[in-house]
Amino acid sequence: MSVLEELSAAVTTVADRVSPAIVSIGGGWRGGSGVVIGDGLVLTNAHNVRHDEVPVAFVDGRTAQASVAGVDLDGDLAVIRVDTSGVAPLEWGTSAATLGTPVFAVAASSHGARVTFGLVSSIARSFRGPRGRRISGSIEHSAPMPRGSSGSALVDGDGRLIGINTNRVGDGFYLAIPTDEALRGRIDALARGESGERPQLGIAVAPAHVARRLRRAVGLPDRDGILIREVGDGTPAERAGIESGDLLVAAGGRPVASVDDLFDALGAVGAGGSLDVTLVRGTEERTASVSFTPSSGERSDASGGAGATAAGTDPGSPVH
């Protein structure tokens, strides 16, 4: 059998095994894809889910209304509940993708599932989630994906799930969140309805180079840190006395030179915990303890520093 014949056979095998478990999410030009991962459970990207209920279409033409079980905006993942009767969930892959691994992307389309072939071109890539947090460890591959592929399956030659396609980078390259053991634990929690939310300060920030330029403009000495541009009403930051114009230079006992340093510090805070931050107001250095115990009226969508993505730190875009 020639190489082309082997590839053709592999595509046919993947299409037969995987296509029934691929669904269309949302519909319309902003729709995405999803993957049946269990009885009544579909995994997709969080940016595909904009309401508590979402329309779902299976490749056999069946449609249904799905309800949201859990959403992790920072990790760009969501689990939705829908009747998956007659659809076998995808089998999880058992080994990590490595450079040069042959992969197949299987996404929903208006004519059923679409299967494309590519190779893993890089590993351990990172990109920004919907609220600006860095998502690390992604798989870069070259399997072409059309509009509507966000949340689709990246599988190996046996049709086993190894990633969730999420971002497009450059021309002809795509990023998938690997479905490793750590991710499976997070998905299980979302399926149980547990929130994937990380602590949020409730601030909008400017990156370090902007902070340095603004401090020089008013005659203040250089200092590494990120500038707080805005503090949301009723947020943990406001309750801790943080003000617009403060320079945040440390969090959790570690220097903050970029928004990713702040995200890392926030990621280490448990539910209902607190975070000590060091601020510079003018030339005066001060500390504040930020409590993340919810208070009545607090906005759940407050940004935890995600405003820094306006500085052009996002290396890709969702593969709609």
C-alpha positions as CSV (number, residue, x, y, z in Angstrom):
1,M,0.0,0.0,0.0
2,S,1.4,3.4,-0.9
3,V,1.7,6.3,1.5
4,L,-1.2,8.1,-0.1
5,E,-3.4,5.0,0.2
6,E,-2.4,4.6,3.9
7,L,-3.3,8.3,4.5
8,S,-6.6,7.9,2.7
9,A,-7.4,4.8,4.8
10,A,-6.5,6.7,8.0
11,V,-8.8,9.6,7.1
12,T,-11.7,7.2,6.5
13,T,-11.0,5.4,9.8
14,V,-11.0,8.7,11.7
15,A,-14.1,10.0,10.0
16,D,-16.0,6.8,10.8
17,R,-15.0,6.8,14.4
18,V,-14.9,10.5,15.3
19,S,-17.5,12.3,13.2
20,P,-20.6,11.1,15.1
21,A,-19.2,12.6,18.3
22,I,-18.6,16.1,16.7
23,V,-21.4,18.7,17.1
24,S,-22.1,22.2,15.9
25,I,-22.4,24.8,18.6
26,G,-24.5,27.9,18.4
27,G,-25.0,28.0,14.6
28,G,-24.5,31.0,12.4
29,W,-21.2,32.5,11.3
30,R,-20.0,32.9,15.0
31,G,-20.8,29.3,15.8
32,G,-18.2,26.7,16.8
33,S,-17.8,22.9,17.3
34,G,-17.9,20.6,20.3
35,V,-16.9,17.1,21.2
36,V,-19.1,14.4,22.9
37,I,-16.9,13.3,25.9
38,G,-19.5,11.4,28.0
39,D,-23.1,10.5,28.3
40,G,-25.0,13.8,27.9
41,L,-21.8,15.8,28.0
42,V,-20.1,18.0,25.3
43,L,-16.8,19.8,25.6
44,T,-16.2,23.1,23.7
45,N,-14.5,26.4,24.0
46,A,-15.9,29.0,26.4
47,H,-16.0,31.6,23.7
48,N,-18.5,29.5,21.9
49,V,-21.0,29.7,24.8
50,R,-22.7,33.1,25.2
51,H,-25.9,32.1,27.0
52,D,-27.2,29.6,29.5
53,E,-28.7,27.6,26.7
54,V,-27.2,26.9,23.3
55,P,-28.4,25.2,20.1
56,V,-26.5,22.0,19.2
57,A,-26.6,20.1,15.9
58,F,-25.3,16.5,15.4
59,V,-23.8,15.3,12.1
60,D,-26.9,13.0,11.6
61,G,-29.0,16.2,11.4
62,R,-30.5,16.0,14.9
63,T,-30.8,19.3,16.7
64,A,-31.3,20.0,20.4
65,Q,-31.0,22.7,23.0
66,A,-28.1,22.3,25.4
67,S,-27.7,23.8,28.9
68,V,-24.4,25.0,30.3
69,A,-23.0,22.8,33.0
70,G,-19.8,24.8,33.7
71,V,-17.6,27.5,32.1
72,D,-14.0,28.3,32.6
73,L,-13.4,31.6,30.8
74,D,-9.8,31.9,31.8
75,G,-9.0,28.5,30.4
76,D,-11.4,28.9,27.4
77,L,-13.3,25.7,28.2
78,A,-17.0,24.9,28.7
79,V,-19.0,21.7,29.3
80,I,-22.6,21.6,28.1
81,R,-25.4,19.1,28.8
82,V,-27.5,17.7,25.9
83,D,-29.1,14.4,25.0
84,T,-26.4,12.4,23.3
85,S,-28.4,9.2,22.9
86,G,-26.8,6.9,20.3
87,V,-23.5,8.8,20.2
88,A,-20.4,7.1,21.6
89,P,-18.1,9.6,23.3
90,L,-14.6,9.9,22.0
91,E,-11.9,7.8,23.6
92,W,-9.1,9.8,25.3
93,G,-5.6,9.6,24.0
94,T,-3.1,8.0,26.3
95,S,0.1,9.6,25.1
96,A,1.2,13.2,24.6
97,A,1.7,14.6,21.1
98,T,5.3,15.2,20.1
99,L,6.9,17.1,17.3
100,G,6.0,15.6,14.0
101,T,3.1,13.5,15.3
102,P,0.4,13.0,12.5
103,V,-2.9,14.5,13.7
104,F,-6.4,14.9,12.3
105,A,-8.7,17.9,13.0
106,V,-12.4,16.9,13.0
107,A,-14.8,19.9,13.0
108,A,-18.5,20.5,12.4
109,S,-19.6,22.0,9.1
110,S,-22.9,22.6,7.3
111,H,-22.4,19.3,5.5
112,G,-21.5,17.1,8.4
113,A,-18.1,16.7,9.9
114,R,-14.9,17.8,8.1
115,V,-11.7,15.9,8.6
116,T,-8.3,17.4,7.8
117,F,-4.7,16.1,8.2
118,G,-1.6,17.7,9.5
119,L,1.5,17.4,11.7
120,V,2.4,18.7,15.1
121,S,4.7,21.6,14.3
122,S,5.4,22.8,17.9
123,I,4.5,22.0,21.5
124,A,4.2,23.9,24.7
125,R,2.9,27.0,22.9
126,S,0.9,29.6,24.7
127,F,-1.9,32.1,23.9
128,R,-4.4,34.4,25.6
129,G,-7.8,33.2,26.7
130,P,-10.9,35.4,26.4
131,R,-10.0,37.5,29.5
132,G,-6.3,37.8,28.8
133,R,-4.9,35.0,30.9
134,R,-2.1,33.0,29.3
135,I,-3.0,29.4,28.4
136,S,0.1,27.4,28.3
137,G,1.2,24.0,26.9
138,S,-0.9,24.0,23.7
139,I,-0.2,21.9,20.6
140,E,0.6,23.7,17.4
141,H,-0.3,21.8,14.3
142,S,-0.9,22.2,10.5
143,A,-4.3,20.5,10.0
144,P,-6.3,23.1,8.1
145,M,-9.5,24.3,9.9
146,P,-12.2,26.4,8.5
147,R,-14.5,28.9,10.2
148,G,-16.6,27.2,12.9
149,S,-13.8,24.9,14.1
150,S,-13.2,26.4,17.6
151,G,-13.9,23.6,20.1
152,S,-13.4,20.8,17.6
153,A,-11.4,17.6,18.1
154,L,-7.7,17.0,17.5
155,V,-7.2,13.3,17.3
156,D,-4.5,10.8,16.6
157,G,-4.5,8.2,13.8
158,D,-6.7,5.9,15.9
159,G,-9.3,8.6,16.5
160,R,-8.4,9.2,20.1
161,L,-8.9,12.7,21.5
162,I,-5.6,14.5,22.2
163,G,-6.6,18.2,22.0
164,I,-9.4,20.8,21.6
165,N,-8.7,23.1,18.7
166,T,-8.9,26.7,19.9
167,N,-6.7,29.3,18.2
168,R,-5.4,30.1,14.8
169,V,-1.8,31.5,14.6
170,G,-0.1,32.9,11.5
171,D,-0.9,31.4,8.1
172,G,-1.9,27.7,8.3
173,F,-1.0,26.9,11.9
174,Y,-3.4,26.2,14.7
175,L,-3.3,25.7,18.5
176,A,-5.1,23.0,20.5
177,I,-5.5,22.7,24.2
178,P,-4.1,19.2,25.1
179,T,-6.5,16.8,26.8
180,D,-4.0,15.6,29.3
181,E,-4.7,14.3,32.8
182,A,-4.7,17.8,34.4
183,L,-7.3,19.0,31.8
184,R,-9.5,16.0,32.4
185,G,-9.7,16.9,36.1
186,R,-10.8,20.4,35.2
187,I,-13.4,19.1,32.7
188,D,-14.8,16.7,35.3
189,A,-15.2,19.6,37.7
190,L,-17.0,21.7,35.0
191,A,-19.3,18.8,34.3
192,R,-20.3,18.7,38.0
193,G,-21.2,22.4,37.7
194,E,-18.2,23.6,39.6
195,S,-16.9,27.0,38.6
196,G,-13.6,27.3,36.8
197,E,-13.3,30.9,37.9
198,R,-9.9,32.2,39.1
199,P,-9.8,35.1,41.6
200,Q,-10.3,38.5,39.9
201,L,-8.9,41.7,41.3
202,G,-11.3,43.8,39.3
203,I,-8.8,46.1,37.6
204,A,-7.8,47.2,34.1
205,V,-4.1,47.6,33.7
206,A,-1.4,49.0,31.3
207,P,1.8,47.0,30.7
208,A,5.2,47.8,32.1
209,H,6.5,49.8,29.2
210,V,3.5,52.1,29.3
211,A,3.8,52.5,33.0
212,R,7.5,53.5,32.7
213,R,6.7,56.1,29.9
214,L,3.9,57.7,32.0
215,R,6.0,57.9,35.1
216,R,8.8,59.5,33.2
217,A,6.4,62.0,31.7
218,V,5.5,63.3,35.2
219,G,9.0,63.2,36.6
220,L,8.7,60.0,38.6
221,P,11.6,57.5,38.8
222,D,11.6,54.3,36.8
223,R,10.1,51.3,38.5
224,D,9.1,47.9,37.1
225,G,5.4,47.1,37.5
226,I,2.1,47.4,35.8
227,L,0.0,50.5,35.9
228,I,-3.6,50.2,37.2
229,R,-5.8,52.2,34.8
230,E,-9.2,51.5,36.3
231,V,-10.7,49.9,39.4
232,G,-14.1,48.4,39.2
233,D,-16.8,49.4,41.7
234,G,-17.4,46.9,44.5
235,T,-14.5,44.7,43.4
236,P,-11.8,43.1,45.7
237,A,-9.3,45.8,44.5
238,E,-11.5,48.7,45.5
239,R,-12.3,47.1,48.9
240,A,-8.5,46.8,49.5
241,G,-8.0,50.5,48.8
242,I,-6.3,50.1,45.4
243,E,-6.7,53.2,43.2
244,S,-6.4,54.1,39.6
245,G,-2.8,55.3,38.9
246,D,-1.2,52.9,41.4
247,L,1.8,51.0,40.1
248,L,1.5,47.3,41.1
249,V,5.1,46.1,41.7
250,A,4.7,42.8,43.6
251,A,2.0,40.2,44.4
252,G,2.2,37.2,46.7
253,G,5.7,38.2,47.7
254,R,7.0,38.1,44.1
255,P,7.9,41.0,41.7
256,V,5.3,41.9,39.1
257,A,7.0,43.0,35.8
258,S,4.2,41.9,33.5
259,V,0.5,41.0,33.5
260,D,1.5,37.3,33.4
261,D,3.3,37.7,36.7
262,L,0.0,39.0,38.2
263,F,-2.0,36.2,36.6
264,D,0.4,33.6,38.1
265,A,0.0,35.2,41.6
266,L,-3.7,35.2,41.3
267,G,-3.7,31.5,40.1
268,A,-2.0,30.5,43.4
269,V,-4.9,31.9,45.5
270,G,-7.5,29.5,46.7
271,A,-11.2,30.1,46.7
272,G,-12.1,32.7,49.3
273,G,-8.4,33.4,49.9
274,S,-6.4,36.6,49.9
275,L,-3.4,38.2,48.1
276,D,-0.9,40.7,49.5
277,V,0.2,43.2,46.9
278,T,2.8,46.0,46.9
279,L,1.9,49.3,45.3
280,V,3.7,52.5,44.5
281,R,1.5,55.6,44.6
282,G,3.6,58.5,43.4
283,T,6.9,57.8,45.2
284,E,5.3,56.1,48.2
285,E,5.4,52.3,48.5
286,R,2.5,50.7,50.4
287,T,1.0,47.2,50.8
288,A,-2.6,46.0,50.6
289,S,-4.2,42.7,51.4
290,V,-6.9,41.8,48.8
291,S,-9.6,39.5,50.0
292,F,-11.5,37.4,47.5
293,T,-14.4,36.5,49.8
294,P,-17.4,37.6,47.7
295,S,-19.4,40.5,49.0
296,S,-23.0,41.4,48.2
297,G,-23.3,43.2,44.9
298,E,-19.9,42.3,43.6
299,R,-19.7,42.0,39.9
300,S,-18.7,38.5,38.9
301,D,-17.3,39.6,35.5
302,A,-14.7,42.0,36.9
303,S,-11.5,41.9,35.0
304,G,-8.5,40.4,36.8
305,G,-6.0,42.5,34.8
306,A,-7.3,41.3,31.4
307,G,-7.2,44.9,30.1
308,A,-3.5,44.4,29.4
309,T,-4.4,42.4,26.3
310,A,-5.0,45.8,24.6
311,A,-1.2,46.1,24.4
312,G,-1.1,43.6,21.6
313,T,0.0,40.5,23.7
314,D,-2.4,38.1,22.0
315,P,-0.5,35.9,19.6
316,G,-3.6,34.4,17.9
317,S,-7.3,34.4,17.5
318,P,-10.1,31.8,18.0
319,V,-10.5,29.5,15.0
320,H,-14.0,30.6,14.0
